[in-house]
Amino acid sequence: MPAPKIARDYWGLSADATLRDVVLVVRADEAHHRDVNHGFANELAGLPVGPVAEFPPHVTLEPNWKKAA
């Protein structure tokens, strides 16, 4: 199944991206958040932070009122 346009635009995916591609990039993003949050918890507990999963690139969203200006 083709990826929705909004997902392709946000994640910078190609025009022929599939829904599977969207799931993979969202999983990679969530893995990054998981590692960062666990790193913060470890730092507070005085433990080693550990490795952090790579952050997948995506566009920076701006509020609609900024686009109109």
All heavy atoms as TSV, in Angstrom:
chain	resi	resn	atom	element	x	y	z
A	1	MET	N	N	0.854	-1.163	0.000
A	1	MET	CA	C	0.000	0.000	0.000
A	1	MET	C	C	0.909	1.237	0.000
A	1	MET	O	O	1.860	1.308	0.762
A	1	MET	CB	C	-0.902	-0.051	1.237
A	1	MET	CG	C	-1.489	1.266	1.625
A	1	MET	SD	S	-2.597	1.170	3.026
A	1	MET	CE	C	-3.997	0.473	2.223
A	2	PRO	N	N	0.596	2.234	-0.820
A	2	PRO	CA	C	1.406	3.452	-0.865
A	2	PRO	C	C	1.310	4.246	0.441
A	2	PRO	O	O	0.286	4.232	1.116
A	2	PRO	CB	C	0.793	4.258	-2.013
A	2	PRO	CG	C	-0.054	3.307	-2.780
A	2	PRO	CD	C	-0.449	2.215	-1.841
A	3	ALA	N	N	2.395	4.921	0.774
A	3	ALA	CA	C	2.416	5.768	1.967
A	3	ALA	C	C	1.566	7.006	1.719
A	3	ALA	O	O	1.568	7.549	0.618
A	3	ALA	CB	C	3.843	6.181	2.280
A	4	PRO	N	N	0.847	7.493	2.741
A	4	PRO	CA	C	0.078	8.722	2.577
A	4	PRO	C	C	1.019	9.904	2.288
A	4	PRO	O	O	2.157	9.941	2.762
A	4	PRO	CB	C	-0.598	8.909	3.935
A	4	PRO	CG	C	-0.529	7.591	4.604
A	4	PRO	CD	C	0.675	6.899	4.060
A	5	LYS	N	N	0.541	10.857	1.520
A	5	LYS	CA	C	1.357	12.011	1.147
A	5	LYS	C	C	1.864	12.758	2.370
A	5	LYS	O	O	3.024	13.175	2.413
A	5	LYS	CB	C	0.573	12.955	0.240
A	5	LYS	CG	C	1.410	14.152	-0.211
A	5	LYS	CD	C	0.678	15.008	-1.196
A	5	LYS	CE	C	1.448	16.215	-1.680
A	5	LYS	NZ	N	2.611	16.646	-0.987
A	6	ILE	N	N	1.020	12.935	3.376
A	6	ILE	CA	C	1.440	13.675	4.568
A	6	ILE	C	C	2.626	12.983	5.245
A	6	ILE	O	O	3.555	13.638	5.721
A	6	ILE	CB	C	0.264	13.895	5.543
A	6	ILE	CG1	C	0.660	14.904	6.618
A	6	ILE	CG2	C	-0.206	12.580	6.135
A	6	ILE	CD1	C	-0.506	15.391	7.454
A	7	ALA	N	N	2.635	11.653	5.269
A	7	ALA	CA	C	3.747	10.902	5.870
A	7	ALA	C	C	4.992	11.023	4.999
A	7	ALA	O	O	6.098	11.199	5.515
A	7	ALA	CB	C	3.364	9.445	6.047
A	8	ARG	N	N	4.833	10.941	3.680
A	8	ARG	CA	C	5.983	11.085	2.777
A	8	ARG	C	C	6.606	12.464	2.937
A	8	ARG	O	O	7.834	12.599	3.002
A	8	ARG	CB	C	5.556	10.866	1.329
A	8	ARG	CG	C	5.189	9.445	1.007
A	8	ARG	CD	C	5.042	9.192	-0.495
A	8	ARG	NE	N	4.490	10.281	-1.247
A	8	ARG	CZ	C	3.207	10.378	-1.629
A	8	ARG	NH1	N	2.360	9.434	-1.312
A	8	ARG	NH2	N	2.793	11.407	-2.325
A	9	ASP	N	N	5.767	13.485	3.019
A	9	ASP	CA	C	6.266	14.855	3.169
A	9	ASP	C	C	6.976	15.041	4.507
A	9	ASP	O	O	8.054	15.618	4.567
A	9	ASP	CB	C	5.125	15.869	3.054
A	9	ASP	CG	C	4.545	15.954	1.663
A	9	ASP	OD1	O	5.180	15.438	0.712
A	9	ASP	OD2	O	3.458	16.535	1.517
A	10	TYR	N	N	6.381	14.575	5.591
A	10	TYR	CA	C	6.938	14.771	6.922
A	10	TYR	C	C	8.268	14.047	7.088
A	10	TYR	O	O	9.225	14.598	7.625
A	10	TYR	CB	C	5.945	14.295	7.989
A	10	TYR	CG	C	6.466	14.486	9.394
A	10	TYR	CD1	C	6.489	15.750	9.967
A	10	TYR	CD2	C	6.944	13.419	10.128
A	10	TYR	CE1	C	6.979	15.938	11.250
A	10	TYR	CE2	C	7.433	13.599	11.409
A	10	TYR	CZ	C	7.446	14.858	11.976
A	10	TYR	OH	O	7.940	15.038	13.232
A	11	TRP	N	N	8.329	12.803	6.637
A	11	TRP	CA	C	9.531	11.996	6.829
A	11	TRP	C	C	10.511	12.108	5.681
A	11	TRP	O	O	11.589	11.508	5.725
A	11	TRP	CB	C	9.146	10.531	7.056
A	11	TRP	CG	C	8.463	10.339	8.364
A	11	TRP	CD1	C	7.138	10.077	8.564
A	11	TRP	CD2	C	9.049	10.426	9.663
A	11	TRP	NE1	N	6.878	10.002	9.906
A	11	TRP	CE2	C	8.035	10.214	10.604
A	11	TRP	CE3	C	10.341	10.662	10.117
A	11	TRP	CZ2	C	8.265	10.223	11.977
A	11	TRP	CZ3	C	10.576	10.681	11.477
A	11	TRP	CH2	C	9.545	10.462	12.391
A	12	GLY	N	N	10.172	12.876	4.645
A	12	GLY	CA	C	11.080	13.032	3.509
A	12	GLY	C	C	11.253	11.758	2.710
A	12	GLY	O	O	12.331	11.467	2.198
A	13	LEU	N	N	10.174	10.987	2.602
A	13	LEU	CA	C	10.216	9.717	1.875
A	13	LEU	C	C	9.980	9.947	0.391
A	13	LEU	O	O	9.377	10.950	-0.010
A	13	LEU	CB	C	9.161	8.760	2.436
A	13	LEU	CG	C	9.312	8.395	3.911
A	13	LEU	CD1	C	8.102	7.600	4.390
A	13	LEU	CD2	C	10.599	7.626	4.147
A	14	SER	N	N	10.422	9.008	-0.418
A	14	SER	CA	C	10.255	9.124	-1.861
A	14	SER	C	C	8.783	8.950	-2.257
A	14	SER	O	O	7.972	8.444	-1.473
A	14	SER	CB	C	11.110	8.076	-2.574
A	14	SER	OG	O	10.661	6.782	-2.257
A	15	ALA	N	N	8.479	9.339	-3.477
A	15	ALA	CA	C	7.096	9.264	-3.973
A	15	ALA	C	C	6.588	7.830	-4.034
A	15	ALA	O	O	5.384	7.595	-3.964
A	15	ALA	CB	C	7.003	9.909	-5.353
A	16	ASP	N	N	7.497	6.860	-4.146
A	16	ASP	CA	C	7.060	5.462	-4.222
A	16	ASP	C	C	7.145	4.741	-2.872
A	16	ASP	O	O	7.062	3.508	-2.813
A	16	ASP	CB	C	7.860	4.708	-5.283
A	16	ASP	CG	C	9.348	4.649	-4.964
A	16	ASP	OD1	O	9.823	5.465	-4.154
A	16	ASP	OD2	O	10.034	3.795	-5.543
A	17	ALA	N	N	7.259	5.490	-1.784
A	17	ALA	CA	C	7.330	4.889	-0.443
A	17	ALA	C	C	6.030	4.154	-0.119
A	17	ALA	O	O	4.953	4.541	-0.561
A	17	ALA	CB	C	7.598	5.956	0.603
A	18	THR	N	N	6.179	3.112	0.679
A	18	THR	CA	C	5.009	2.324	1.078
A	18	THR	C	C	4.686	2.582	2.548
A	18	THR	O	O	5.471	3.202	3.275
A	18	THR	CB	C	5.290	0.820	0.893
A	18	THR	OG1	O	6.342	0.448	1.779
A	18	THR	CG2	C	5.661	0.495	-0.545
A	19	LEU	N	N	3.551	2.077	2.970
A	19	LEU	CA	C	3.161	2.192	4.367
A	19	LEU	C	C	4.186	1.485	5.261
A	19	LEU	O	O	4.459	1.928	6.367
A	19	LEU	CB	C	1.765	1.607	4.571
A	19	LEU	CG	C	1.098	1.888	5.905
A	19	LEU	CD1	C	1.047	3.377	6.204
A	19	LEU	CD2	C	-0.300	1.300	5.924
A	20	ARG	N	N	4.782	0.426	4.746
A	20	ARG	CA	C	5.841	-0.268	5.496
A	20	ARG	C	C	7.019	0.676	5.763
A	20	ARG	O	O	7.588	0.679	6.860
A	20	ARG	CB	C	6.316	-1.496	4.728
A	20	ARG	CG	C	7.392	-2.268	5.459
A	20	ARG	CD	C	7.833	-3.502	4.634
A	20	ARG	NE	N	8.716	-4.344	5.404
A	20	ARG	CZ	C	10.033	-4.142	5.529
A	20	ARG	NH1	N	10.609	-3.115	4.927
A	20	ARG	NH2	N	10.768	-4.961	6.243
A	21	ASP	N	N	7.388	1.487	4.778
A	21	ASP	CA	C	8.469	2.453	4.956
A	21	ASP	C	C	8.134	3.448	6.066
A	21	ASP	O	O	9.001	3.827	6.854
A	21	ASP	CB	C	8.746	3.207	3.652
A	21	ASP	CG	C	9.215	2.290	2.542
A	21	ASP	OD1	O	9.992	1.351	2.819
A	21	ASP	OD2	O	8.806	2.508	1.385
A	22	VAL	N	N	6.880	3.864	6.121
A	22	VAL	CA	C	6.442	4.791	7.171
A	22	VAL	C	C	6.570	4.120	8.540
A	22	VAL	O	O	7.101	4.709	9.484
A	22	VAL	CB	C	4.988	5.263	6.941
A	22	VAL	CG1	C	4.500	6.121	8.095
A	22	VAL	CG2	C	4.875	6.018	5.629
A	23	VAL	N	N	6.117	2.875	8.642
A	23	VAL	CA	C	6.202	2.157	9.914
A	23	VAL	C	C	7.660	2.037	10.352
A	23	VAL	O	O	7.992	2.250	11.527
A	23	VAL	CB	C	5.535	0.763	9.807
A	23	VAL	CG1	C	5.839	-0.081	11.028
A	23	VAL	CG2	C	4.033	0.924	9.621
A	24	LEU	N	N	8.559	1.731	9.432
A	24	LEU	CA	C	9.971	1.578	9.780
A	24	LEU	C	C	10.584	2.878	10.286
A	24	LEU	O	O	11.335	2.887	11.267
A	24	LEU	CB	C	10.756	1.044	8.576
A	24	LEU	CG	C	10.431	-0.382	8.167
A	24	LEU	CD1	C	11.200	-0.763	6.897
A	24	LEU	CD2	C	10.737	-1.356	9.290
A	25	VAL	N	N	10.269	3.996	9.639
A	25	VAL	CA	C	10.852	5.269	10.072
A	25	VAL	C	C	10.233	5.723	11.397
A	25	VAL	O	O	10.924	6.289	12.247
A	25	VAL	CB	C	10.756	6.341	8.963
A	25	VAL	CG1	C	9.369	6.903	8.814
A	25	VAL	CG2	C	11.744	7.458	9.207
A	26	VAL	N	N	8.957	5.455	11.614
A	26	VAL	CA	C	8.321	5.804	12.891
A	26	VAL	C	C	8.925	4.944	14.010
A	26	VAL	O	O	9.207	5.453	15.100
A	26	VAL	CB	C	6.787	5.637	12.818
A	26	VAL	CG1	C	6.150	5.710	14.191
A	26	VAL	CG2	C	6.190	6.701	11.899
A	27	ARG	N	N	9.160	3.668	13.748
A	27	ARG	CA	C	9.802	2.803	14.753
A	27	ARG	C	C	11.202	3.295	15.095
A	27	ARG	O	O	11.616	3.289	16.257
A	27	ARG	CB	C	9.864	1.367	14.250
A	27	ARG	CG	C	8.515	0.667	14.268
A	27	ARG	CD	C	8.632	-0.769	13.841
A	27	ARG	NE	N	9.460	-1.500	14.809
A	27	ARG	CZ	C	9.990	-2.689	14.580
A	27	ARG	NH1	N	9.788	-3.296	13.435
A	27	ARG	NH2	N	10.714	-3.276	15.491
A	28	ALA	N	N	11.946	3.735	14.081
A	28	ALA	CA	C	13.289	4.263	14.327
A	28	ALA	C	C	13.215	5.528	15.175
A	28	ALA	O	O	14.024	5.729	16.085
A	28	ALA	CB	C	13.991	4.550	13.006
A	29	ASP	N	N	12.235	6.379	14.908
A	29	ASP	CA	C	12.058	7.601	15.689
A	29	ASP	C	C	11.722	7.265	17.137
A	29	ASP	O	O	12.270	7.856	18.066
A	29	ASP	CB	C	10.953	8.448	15.059
A	29	ASP	CG	C	10.748	9.765	15.776
A	29	ASP	OD1	O	11.726	10.529	15.921
A	29	ASP	OD2	O	9.614	10.036	16.216
A	30	GLU	N	N	10.840	6.307	17.340
A	30	GLU	CA	C	10.460	5.912	18.696
A	30	GLU	C	C	11.633	5.265	19.440
A	30	GLU	O	O	11.798	5.463	20.641
A	30	GLU	CB	C	9.254	4.970	18.666
A	30	GLU	CG	C	7.968	5.662	18.231
A	30	GLU	CD	C	7.611	6.863	19.086
A	30	GLU	OE1	O	7.755	6.797	20.322
A	30	GLU	OE2	O	7.196	7.884	18.527
A	31	ALA	N	N	12.476	4.520	18.729
A	31	ALA	CA	C	13.659	3.925	19.354
A	31	ALA	C	C	14.602	5.018	19.844
A	31	ALA	O	O	15.195	4.912	20.920
A	31	ALA	CB	C	14.379	3.004	18.374
A	32	HIS	N	N	14.720	6.071	19.057
A	32	HIS	CA	C	15.562	7.203	19.467
A	32	HIS	C	C	15.011	7.829	20.752
A	32	HIS	O	O	15.754	8.058	21.704
A	32	HIS	CB	C	15.633	8.242	18.346
A	32	HIS	CG	C	16.367	9.477	18.739
A	32	HIS	ND1	N	17.734	9.533	18.801
A	32	HIS	CD2	C	15.927	10.682	19.115
A	32	HIS	CE1	C	18.105	10.731	19.196
A	32	HIS	NE2	N	17.023	11.460	19.393
A	33	HIS	N	N	13.705	8.094	20.774
A	33	HIS	CA	C	13.088	8.676	21.979
A	33	HIS	C	C	13.279	7.763	23.183
A	33	HIS	O	O	13.572	8.229	24.289
A	33	HIS	CB	C	11.594	8.926	21.764
A	33	HIS	CG	C	11.298	9.972	20.753
A	33	HIS	ND1	N	11.680	11.274	20.892
A	33	HIS	CD2	C	10.638	9.905	19.572
A	33	HIS	CE1	C	11.271	11.969	19.848
A	33	HIS	NE2	N	10.647	11.165	19.024
A	34	ARG	N	N	13.115	6.462	22.982
A	34	ARG	CA	C	13.290	5.501	24.072
A	34	ARG	C	C	14.687	5.594	24.660
A	34	ARG	O	O	14.873	5.705	25.870
A	34	ARG	CB	C	13.052	4.085	23.536
A	34	ARG	CG	C	13.335	2.977	24.532
A	34	ARG	CD	C	13.635	1.640	23.840
A	34	ARG	NE	N	14.832	1.742	23.031
A	34	ARG	CZ	C	14.988	1.125	21.861
A	34	ARG	NH1	N	14.024	0.379	21.351
A	34	ARG	NH2	N	16.108	1.251	21.180
A	35	ASP	N	N	15.690	5.593	23.781
A	35	ASP	CA	C	17.075	5.618	24.250
A	35	ASP	C	C	17.414	6.924	24.951
A	35	ASP	O	O	18.119	6.929	25.959
A	35	ASP	CB	C	18.032	5.380	23.088
A	35	ASP	CG	C	17.948	3.970	22.535
A	35	ASP	OD1	O	17.344	3.095	23.203
A	35	ASP	OD2	O	18.479	3.727	21.442
A	36	VAL	N	N	16.917	8.032	24.425
A	36	VAL	CA	C	17.172	9.326	25.064
A	36	VAL	C	C	16.525	9.366	26.452
A	36	VAL	O	O	17.164	9.766	27.431
A	36	VAL	CB	C	16.660	10.488	24.186
A	36	VAL	CG1	C	16.651	11.798	24.954
A	36	VAL	CG2	C	17.509	10.622	22.925
A	37	ASN	N	N	15.292	8.924	26.548
A	37	ASN	CA	C	14.603	8.940	27.844
A	37	ASN	C	C	15.265	8.008	28.856
A	37	ASN	O	O	15.418	8.364	30.034
A	37	ASN	CB	C	13.126	8.594	27.674
A	37	ASN	CG	C	12.370	9.701	26.975
A	37	ASN	OD1	O	12.747	10.869	27.069
A	37	ASN	ND2	N	11.317	9.350	26.266
A	38	HIS	N	N	15.685	6.824	28.421
A	38	HIS	CA	C	16.387	5.916	29.325
A	38	HIS	C	C	17.740	6.498	29.730
A	38	HIS	O	O	18.190	6.317	30.861
A	38	HIS	CB	C	16.568	4.534	28.699
A	38	HIS	CG	C	15.329	3.707	28.740
A	38	HIS	ND1	N	14.965	2.969	29.842
A	38	HIS	CD2	C	14.348	3.513	27.826
A	38	HIS	CE1	C	13.820	2.352	29.598
A	38	HIS	NE2	N	13.423	2.671	28.385
A	39	GLY	N	N	18.371	7.221	28.800
A	39	GLY	CA	C	19.634	7.875	29.117
A	39	GLY	C	C	19.472	8.924	30.198
A	39	GLY	O	O	20.296	9.027	31.114
A	40	PHE	N	N	18.375	9.711	30.102
A	40	PHE	CA	C	18.098	10.709	31.141
A	40	PHE	C	C	17.896	10.027	32.495
A	40	PHE	O	O	18.420	10.472	33.517
A	40	PHE	CB	C	16.849	11.529	30.812
A	40	PHE	CG	C	17.041	12.508	29.688
A	40	PHE	CD1	C	16.003	12.773	28.805
A	40	PHE	CD2	C	18.233	13.196	29.509
A	40	PHE	CE1	C	16.151	13.689	27.778
A	40	PHE	CE2	C	18.393	14.105	28.485
A	40	PHE	CZ	C	17.351	14.359	27.608
A	41	ALA	N	N	17.129	8.940	32.500
A	41	ALA	CA	C	16.865	8.219	33.752
A	41	ALA	C	C	18.161	7.642	34.323
A	41	ALA	O	O	18.409	7.728	35.527
A	41	ALA	CB	C	15.846	7.108	33.519
A	42	ASN	N	N	19.000	7.085	33.459
A	42	ASN	CA	C	20.276	6.540	33.920
A	42	ASN	C	C	21.169	7.647	34.474
A	42	ASN	O	O	21.833	7.459	35.491
A	42	ASN	CB	C	21.000	5.813	32.787
A	42	ASN	CG	C	20.412	4.457	32.499
A	42	ASN	OD1	O	19.523	3.992	33.202
A	42	ASN	ND2	N	20.894	3.819	31.440
A	43	GLU	N	N	21.194	8.783	33.799
A	43	GLU	CA	C	22.016	9.898	34.263
A	43	GLU	C	C	21.571	10.354	35.658
A	43	GLU	O	O	22.399	10.590	36.537
A	43	GLU	CB	C	21.932	11.056	33.266
A	43	GLU	CG	C	22.871	12.196	33.566
A	43	GLU	CD	C	22.839	13.275	32.497
A	43	GLU	OE1	O	22.012	13.192	31.566
A	43	GLU	OE2	O	23.640	14.204	32.609
A	44	LEU	N	N	20.277	10.453	35.864
A	44	LEU	CA	C	19.754	10.845	37.173
A	44	LEU	C	C	20.098	9.812	38.249
A	44	LEU	O	O	20.297	10.159	39.414
A	44	LEU	CB	C	18.240	11.034	37.111
A	44	LEU	CG	C	17.757	12.260	36.327
A	44	LEU	CD1	C	16.243	12.216	36.156
A	44	LEU	CD2	C	18.186	13.538	37.015
A	45	ALA	N	N	20.184	8.543	37.853
A	45	ALA	CA	C	20.496	7.484	38.803
A	45	ALA	C	C	22.000	7.272	38.968
A	45	ALA	O	O	22.427	6.401	39.720
A	45	ALA	CB	C	19.839	6.176	38.353
A	46	GLY	N	N	22.805	8.060	38.240
A	46	GLY	CA	C	24.249	7.925	38.325
A	46	GLY	C	C	24.795	6.735	37.558
A	46	GLY	O	O	25.890	6.258	37.842
A	47	LEU	N	N	24.038	6.254	36.577
A	47	LEU	CA	C	24.454	5.112	35.768
A	47	LEU	C	C	24.944	5.593	34.400
A	47	LEU	O	O	24.655	6.718	33.991
A	47	LEU	CB	C	23.272	4.146	35.583
A	47	LEU	CG	C	22.673	3.575	36.863
A	47	LEU	CD1	C	21.378	2.842	36.555
A	47	LEU	CD2	C	23.674	2.659	37.534
A	48	PRO	N	N	25.650	4.734	33.657
A	48	PRO	CA	C	26.081	5.123	32.306
A	48	PRO	C	C	24.876	5.368	31.406
A	48	PRO	O	O	23.865	4.669	31.501
A	48	PRO	CB	C	26.883	3.923	31.809
A	48	PRO	CG	C	27.084	3.034	32.976
A	48	PRO	CD	C	26.110	3.414	34.034
A	49	VAL	N	N	24.999	6.360	30.546
A	49	VAL	CA	C	23.888	6.721	29.648
A	49	VAL	C	C	23.684	5.656	28.585
A	49	VAL	O	O	22.572	5.256	28.299
A	49	VAL	CB	C	24.134	8.107	29.012
A	49	VAL	CG1	C	23.102	8.409	27.951
A	49	VAL	CG2	C	24.117	9.185	30.083
A	50	GLY	N	N	24.721	5.162	27.954
A	50	GLY	CA	C	24.601	4.127	26.933
A	50	GLY	C	C	24.377	4.691	25.550
A	50	GLY	O	O	24.223	5.902	25.364
A	51	PRO	N	N	24.355	3.815	24.545
A	51	PRO	CA	C	24.196	4.262	23.158
A	51	PRO	C	C	22.772	4.753	22.880
A	51	PRO	O	O	21.826	4.364	23.552
A	51	PRO	CB	C	24.502	3.006	22.342
A	51	PRO	CG	C	24.168	1.876	23.255
A	51	PRO	CD	C	24.471	2.367	24.658
A	52	VAL	N	N	22.664	5.623	21.881
A	52	VAL	CA	C	21.366	6.173	21.478
A	52	VAL	C	C	21.141	5.840	20.009
A	52	VAL	O	O	22.018	6.057	19.166
A	52	VAL	CB	C	21.320	7.703	21.691
A	52	VAL	CG1	C	20.021	8.291	21.175
A	52	VAL	CG2	C	21.514	8.038	23.160
A	53	ALA	N	N	19.958	5.319	19.689
A	53	ALA	CA	C	19.605	5.002	18.305
A	53	ALA	C	C	19.630	6.261	17.464
A	53	ALA	O	O	19.339	7.359	17.938
A	53	ALA	CB	C	18.218	4.352	18.249
A	54	GLU	N	N	19.971	6.108	16.194
A	54	GLU	CA	C	20.045	7.238	15.268
A	54	GLU	C	C	18.671	7.887	15.127
A	54	GLU	O	O	17.645	7.210	15.088
A	54	GLU	CB	C	20.533	6.743	13.908
A	54	GLU	CG	C	20.761	7.835	12.914
A	54	GLU	CD	C	21.330	7.313	11.607
A	54	GLU	OE1	O	22.044	6.295	11.635
A	54	GLU	OE2	O	21.056	7.929	10.581
A	55	PHE	N	N	18.670	9.212	15.030
A	55	PHE	CA	C	17.430	9.974	14.879
A	55	PHE	C	C	17.126	10.117	13.399
A	55	PHE	O	O	17.927	10.687	12.660
A	55	PHE	CB	C	17.590	11.351	15.530
A	55	PHE	CG	C	16.350	12.184	15.523
A	55	PHE	CD1	C	15.254	11.828	16.276
A	55	PHE	CD2	C	16.281	13.328	14.759
A	55	PHE	CE1	C	14.107	12.602	16.290
A	55	PHE	CE2	C	15.136	14.117	14.758
A	55	PHE	CZ	C	14.057	13.749	15.525
A	56	PRO	N	N	15.996	9.594	12.907
A	56	PRO	CA	C	15.697	9.719	11.485
A	56	PRO	C	C	15.353	11.159	11.121
A	56	PRO	O	O	14.676	11.851	11.880
A	56	PRO	CB	C	14.489	8.805	11.277
A	56	PRO	CG	C	13.886	8.642	12.613
A	56	PRO	CD	C	14.976	8.854	13.625
A	57	PRO	N	N	15.833	11.639	9.983
A	57	PRO	CA	C	15.530	13.019	9.585
A	57	PRO	C	C	14.055	13.190	9.239
A	57	PRO	O	O	13.414	12.272	8.737
A	57	PRO	CB	C	16.405	13.230	8.355
A	57	PRO	CG	C	16.643	11.862	7.817
A	57	PRO	CD	C	16.608	10.928	8.993
A	58	HIS	N	N	13.521	14.361	9.523
A	58	HIS	CA	C	12.165	14.702	9.128
A	58	HIS	C	C	12.067	16.220	9.043
A	58	HIS	O	O	12.964	16.927	9.477
A	58	HIS	CB	C	11.119	14.130	10.087
A	58	HIS	CG	C	11.267	14.593	11.501
A	58	HIS	ND1	N	12.258	14.119	12.335
A	58	HIS	CD2	C	10.568	15.485	12.227
A	58	HIS	CE1	C	12.151	14.706	13.509
A	58	HIS	NE2	N	11.141	15.533	13.475
A	59	VAL	N	N	10.991	16.699	8.470
A	59	VAL	CA	C	10.835	18.138	8.286
A	59	VAL	C	C	10.496	18.799	9.608
A	59	VAL	O	O	10.008	18.172	10.543
A	59	VAL	CB	C	9.733	18.466	7.252
A	59	VAL	CG1	C	10.089	17.905	5.894
A	59	VAL	CG2	C	8.388	17.986	7.701
A	60	THR	N	N	10.760	20.091	9.679
A	60	THR	CA	C	10.378	20.872	10.844
A	60	THR	C	C	9.022	21.494	10.550
A	60	THR	O	O	8.858	22.196	9.555
A	60	THR	CB	C	11.411	21.992	11.104
A	60	THR	OG1	O	12.681	21.373	11.294
A	60	THR	CG2	C	11.047	22.795	12.318
A	61	LEU	N	N	8.064	21.189	11.386
A	61	LEU	CA	C	6.723	21.723	11.174
A	61	LEU	C	C	6.590	23.084	11.836
A	61	LEU	O	O	7.112	23.303	12.929
A	61	LEU	CB	C	5.679	20.761	11.748
A	61	LEU	CG	C	5.669	19.372	11.136
A	61	LEU	CD1	C	4.625	18.510	11.824
A	61	LEU	CD2	C	5.385	19.444	9.658
A	62	GLU	N	N	5.903	23.985	11.158
A	62	GLU	CA	C	5.654	25.308	11.707
A	62	GLU	C	C	4.151	25.519	11.808
A	62	GLU	O	O	3.397	25.005	10.997
A	62	GLU	CB	C	6.252	26.382	10.798
A	62	GLU	CG	C	7.755	26.363	10.740
A	62	GLU	CD	C	8.307	27.500	9.908
A	62	GLU	OE1	O	7.561	28.455	9.609
A	62	GLU	OE2	O	9.481	27.425	9.544
A	63	PRO	N	N	3.719	26.301	12.786
A	63	PRO	CA	C	2.287	26.595	12.891
A	63	PRO	C	C	1.779	27.298	11.622
A	63	PRO	O	O	2.534	27.992	10.953
A	63	PRO	CB	C	2.192	27.534	14.085
A	63	PRO	CG	C	3.475	27.372	14.834
A	63	PRO	CD	C	4.496	26.931	13.840
A	64	ASN	N	N	0.520	27.096	11.302
A	64	ASN	CA	C	-0.063	27.692	10.097
A	64	ASN	C	C	0.041	29.207	10.081
A	64	ASN	O	O	0.212	29.821	9.041
A	64	ASN	CB	C	-1.531	27.283	9.941
A	64	ASN	CG	C	-1.676	25.854	9.477
A	64	ASN	OD1	O	-0.773	25.328	8.821
A	64	ASN	ND2	N	-2.765	25.224	9.821
A	65	TRP	N	N	-0.032	29.852	11.249
A	65	TRP	CA	C	0.030	31.310	11.275
A	65	TRP	C	C	1.395	31.812	10.828
A	65	TRP	O	O	1.506	32.898	10.291
A	65	TRP	CB	C	-0.342	31.873	12.651
A	65	TRP	CG	C	0.543	31.407	13.767
A	65	TRP	CD1	C	0.345	30.335	14.577
A	65	TRP	CD2	C	1.772	32.003	14.207
A	65	TRP	NE1	N	1.376	30.218	15.489
A	65	TRP	CE2	C	2.253	31.228	15.286
A	65	TRP	CE3	C	2.500	33.105	13.790
A	65	TRP	CZ2	C	3.448	31.525	15.939
A	65	TRP	CZ3	C	3.687	33.397	14.454
A	65	TRP	CH2	C	4.141	32.613	15.521
A	66	LYS	N	N	2.446	31.029	10.994
A	66	LYS	CA	C	3.763	31.447	10.525
A	66	LYS	C	C	3.858	31.354	9.013
A	66	LYS	O	O	4.544	32.133	8.366
A	66	LYS	CB	C	4.864	30.586	11.140
A	66	LYS	CG	C	5.231	30.981	12.539
A	66	LYS	CD	C	6.475	30.257	12.967
A	66	LYS	CE	C	6.999	30.798	14.277
A	66	LYS	NZ	N	8.240	30.138	14.675
A	67	LYS	N	N	3.179	30.369	8.431
A	67	LYS	CA	C	3.216	30.187	6.975
A	67	LYS	C	C	2.497	31.311	6.258
A	67	LYS	O	O	2.843	31.665	5.147
A	67	LYS	CB	C	2.612	28.838	6.601
A	67	LYS	CG	C	3.430	27.671	7.075
A	67	LYS	CD	C	2.759	26.362	6.732
A	67	LYS	CE	C	3.561	25.200	7.307
A	67	LYS	NZ	N	2.908	23.935	7.081
A	68	ALA	N	N	1.476	31.862	6.884
A	68	ALA	CA	C	0.677	32.925	6.266
A	68	ALA	C	C	1.411	34.260	6.266
A	68	ALA	O	O	1.108	35.138	5.475
A	68	ALA	CB	C	-0.656	33.071	6.975
A	69	ALA	N	N	2.384	34.430	7.139
A	69	ALA	CA	C	3.080	35.719	7.268
A	69	ALA	C	C	4.018	35.984	6.127
A	69	ALA	O	O	4.409	35.229	5.375
A	69	ALA	CB	C	3.851	35.747	8.583
